[in-house]
Amino acid sequence: MSKPLPELPVSNVLPQVLDALADRQSAVLVAPPGAGKTTLVPLALLDQEWRGDGKILLLEPRRLAARAAARRMAALLGEEPGETVGYAMRMDSRSSAKTRILVVTEGILARMILDDAELPGVSAIIFDEFHERSLDGDFGLALALDVQGALRPDLRLLVMSATIDGARVASLLGDVPVITSEGRTFPIDIRHRERPAEQRIEDAMAEACRAMLAEEEGSILAFLPGQREIERTAEQLRDRVPANVDITPLYGGLDGKAQDAAIKPAASGRRKIVLATSIAETSITIDGVRVVIDSGLARLPKYEPATGLTRLETARVSRASADQRAGRAGRTEPGVALQLWRAEQTAALPAFSPPEILEADLSGLLLDCAVFGVVDPATLSFLDKPPAPALSEARSLLRELGALDENGRLTETGEAMRKLALPVRLAHMVARADNPRLATQLAILLTERGLGGNSLDLERRLSAFRIDKSPRAQAAKGMADRLAKAARGTPPTGADNSAGATLLLAYPDRVAKARGEYGRFVLANGRGAMLDPADPLAREPFLVVADIQGKAQNARIASAAAVSEEDLRRVLADRLEIISESSFDPERGAVRVRETIRIGAIRLTERLLPAPKGTDADHAVIEAIRSHGLDILEWGKGVGTLRRRLAWLHTGLGEPWPDMSDEALIAKLDEWLLPFLSGGASLAKIDQQALSNGLMSLVPYDLQRKVGELAPTHFSAPTGNSLPIRYDEERPVLAIRVQELFGLDKHPSIANGTVPLTLELLSPAHRPIQTTRDLPGFWRGSWADVRSDMRGRYPKHVWPENPLEAAPTARAKPRGQ
């Protein structure tokens, strides 16, 4: 670069910045407003060897700042924008083959990476005014770090900010150097003028502007929270200021030409009042401004999970924002900053505005990530990670709206939604509506409070909005038409659908059905809500709720529209659940089937179906067992024993012996029970043989003959009696009178002699004497004590000293012995 750069505060640290980027590829520069970082740093990087022939991208959070920065740098080079320095943003760009510094808005970077993740022809990316912490800024840095780490280790990244924790950002970038520059402003006289609580902000601002015009020289920059306040203030100032004073608005909704006109210096002999939002806080200098009037208010995005909308909420500015606003008065000469609050209230302001990523709806971020092939945004390097609950909620919503598939990839519907500058619910409504004009008008009503009045009934507000001739309403209608054209090419002229039917496309989970009491409703998402019983909507059978406020136990409907059941069934046909529910009647031992049509937690209709027959009856029985458990079946003694024997084989030998637990059998009802049912809806028609055959069908064929061999039902005692073996405990148990085992010197066992039976030795009265798994040991040990005790109790029975030499018996001693 041949032309020398002007000397500004940041000039003192430019060598440090250049060294850091030469050595580490990344750095952080903290410099206050007026230091010159936006214009001088990119120009200083032009001559660096590592740049080669690649471009330097300078990211700005706003289009106004991007154009202003490009023009200032081009002027320093003696050129026009589009030569060495160019800019690019939505619907406006100036660049050429000669362009080496390209100033872009933050969202442009994401699209560039989407087109080619290697960013060919780009040598460095500078993130300016990063302290604003927009979602686009955070997302762009996260993507750039991913590209630098995986594909472009030579890519230089520089984060610049006026007010931010530089060390924290440096850590995110890999513990890179932090360079700090001093700022320079002319002296600023900070004054205060408290606004009475009952006074509207536009009234207070108009008064302050007129007073400062009379007291001070130069032009005025007045900060207001939004477009509505700017327009009202401008109306109050017209015809009430000197003829040589121009009033110019400056906010994001203006086109580029109007924004550029606002920041131009006043013509010779004239003064101007620039009525601006926070758009004028940073990155631009308005020549001739030496008076700043700060309302202390700003519009901040606030996501409301209950409505699914991100509203621009009027809130107090942070101390950092107040400082930057005041600094605008001293950029070119000594100035005055008038703050419309008491001086002591400044300390109560929050230090910084919260990062947008922590408070915003993340469904839009998820849609963008899906384009980049990133399913989980938390895997990217964000300075503040997206909150997991917000991501989960956003992902569920996008899947519900059909914007993402089950793998997190963008669908055709999601692609259409991304083209509309609306929250995802409203974008889905517009993209899918039969009448986009109606849908966009509703979207405007829901994002701009007060349009169409304040009725809870959106149908009424829509009617009022359509006949409203006010400038604000006319502007809103124009915006709605533009959105409708983007959705379908041209706004349709067909008949409108109802507001309620259209709103179903945005809020399918917030259909509300009236409860017994007027004004009380239950929503499809299971939540309860209420409205004033005197409100006309309170008597409607069904509503679509667009806005709900308050806690779950006391939620109040803030806006809604009536909807017919016919429209519910038509619009939400793919969401209707037709459920046949089987219920078991214990008195009749039969299955009853009830059909329910529902949307979420709301039942639309319900009816009792005739008793099923044949295959339908069999399936109904199976569903009843699934719902109520196996206990509703009549488990006879033989089938119950078989199940316990098979369960013991599974426990002891494992697979392929089948699992007989309730969970396993219920999971396989179609496999083992359904084939053996006989077509009756009554459980009494399920005989024991069907249950037995069903359980045995789960046993592999080559093992079925071994069931009796490995797990016999009975034990043949030495007396010849056949005694049942119990399998209801961990080990198989045989209860037997001790006399029947006389002479047996080997412990009884099953499973080919590998599993000893647990013997419950009984007295002649069938009362337990002792439990053992070692019969020979019992004869040699405890028998003597048992014999001593038992012979006195049961003298008519045989109690030999040596039971191994005695004959087994099931009877008492013969008479006379």
Secondary structure, DSSP 8 states (H G I E B T S, - for coil): --S-----GGGGGHHHHHHHHHHHSEEEEE--TTS-HHHHHHHHHTT-GGGTT-EEEEEESSHHHHHHHHHHHHHHTT--TTSSEEEEETTEEE--TT--EEEEEHHHHHHHHHH-TT-TTEEEEEETTGGG--HHHHHHHHHHHHHHHHT-TT-EEEEEESSS-HHHHHHHTTS--EEE-------EEEEE----TTS-HHHHHHHHHHHHHHH--SEEEEE-SSHHHHHHHHHHHTTSS-TTEEEEEE-TTS-HHHHHHHHS---TT-EEEEEE-GGGSSS---TTEEEEEE-SEEEEEEEETTTTEEEEEEEE--HHHHHHHHHGGGSSS-EEEEESS-GGGGGGS-SS---HHHHS--HHHHHHHHHHT-S-GGGS--SS---HHHHHHHHHHHHHTTSB-TTS-B-HHHHHHHTSSS-HHHHHHHHH-S-HHHHHHHHHHHHSTTTT-S-SBHHHHHHHHHH--SHHHHHHHHHHHHHHHHHHSS---S----HHHHHTTT-GGGEEEE-SSTTEEEETTS-EEE--TTSGGGG-SEEEEEEEES-GGG-EEEEEEE--HHHHHHHTGGG-EEEEEEEEETTTTEEEEEEEEEETTEEEEEEEE----HHHHHHHHHHHHHHH-GGGS---HHHHHHHHHHHHHHHHH-TTS---SHHHHHHTHHHHTGGG--S-SBGGGS-HHHHHHHHHHTS-HHHHTTHHHHS-SEEE-TTS-EEEEE-SSSS-EEEEEGGGGTT--S--EETTTTEE-EEEEE-TTS-EEEEES-HHHHHHTTHHHHHHHHHHH-TTS---S-GGGS---SS---TT-
